[in-house]
Amino acid sequence: MENQEGFKVEKVLPYEQQGGKKEQIVRMFDAISDNYDPMNRFMTFGIDTIWRKNAILSLKNFAPKTILDVATGTGDFAINAFRLLQPDKIVGIDISEGMLKVGEVKVAAPEFQSKIELKVGDSTNLEFKNESFDAATVAFGVRNFEDLEKGISEMCRVLKPGGHLVILEMSEPEQFPIRELYRLYSKTVIPTFARLFSKDRKAYTYLPKSIEAFPQGKVMTELLKKCGFSSVVYKKYTLGVCAFYLAEK
Ligand SMILES: C[S@@+](CC[C@H](N)C(=O)[O-])C[C@H]1O[C@@H](n2cnc3c(N)ncnc32)[C@H](O)[C@@H]1O
């Protein structure tokens, strides 16, 4: 998984042609932004809404007033976090303007005005000062980072001491026969539907490849500690199809 040159997932790219991971990820999410939300619901049978809710509620006892949602995409996680946690402010950042454009329509609703702000930003170079936020969240984003360690270290930097980071990410189940069923689904069913319904077929072949290459469990827990977090809780959701991490700075 890890070597001196970084993590295997950092080398998994959506397209064959030249360009760094960041440029390719921007291109891919810009291309699929219009139907990203419905494709998400379809691919997870809507279970992602339960994963998101559980992950957000893990922050409830800490009552964060300021939240940074990294890789916010079309804003669903930020919107759900606002509804469930009622913070003073949520800032969502993402490198894809296409994804943010879809999110901006949603957060223009009066209930979110001056509460949720979406802007272009890169996880590996956050524009915020040290110790600016009570909590940071990333839902289904870390797998796409060009530099995973830098991204996590940056989120740690902008959190206040005692602040919390929540990460949700897709993962490959480890146990037979769930793993085999999952592989069949992700490598045949998802690409077939992507061919039919998505503007960018490559995006949905990148998905299982990047999930397979992404560090999970103990490796992720150790990485979070290396990046400055003191304690980490790791849970598997839905037979290991999704991974949840709660880390404290
Ligand atoms: C699968 S989407 C997840 C969107 C949203 N968080 C959700 O829960 O639906 C991944 C998002 O990560 C964003 N992303 C990837 N690398 C990023 C980076 N280095 N900094 C900020 N956003 C990034 C992509 O542009 C994309 O919108």
The ligand as an ORCA input file, in Angstrom:
! r2SCAN-3c Opt
* xyz 0 1
  C     -16.928     11.271     -4.785
  S     -16.984     13.004     -4.667
  C     -17.630     13.262     -3.056
  C     -18.441     14.501     -2.943
  C     -19.189     14.703     -1.641
  N     -18.297     14.829     -0.510
  C     -20.197     13.627     -1.370
  O     -20.232     13.128     -0.248
  O     -20.968     13.293     -2.270
  C     -15.287     13.406     -4.447
  C     -14.997     14.879     -4.514
  O     -13.647     15.088     -4.093
  C     -13.177     16.222     -4.782
  N     -11.716     16.273     -4.624
  C     -10.811     15.377     -5.058
  N      -9.565     15.742     -4.724
  C      -9.693     16.903     -4.022
  C      -8.775     17.776     -3.400
  N      -7.457     17.536     -3.444
  N      -9.227     18.866     -2.760
  C     -10.572     19.136     -2.725
  N     -11.494     18.351     -3.319
  C     -11.069     17.242     -3.951
  C     -13.677     15.986     -6.197
  O     -13.635     17.136     -7.007
  C     -15.098     15.481     -5.904
  O     -16.033     16.526     -5.912
*
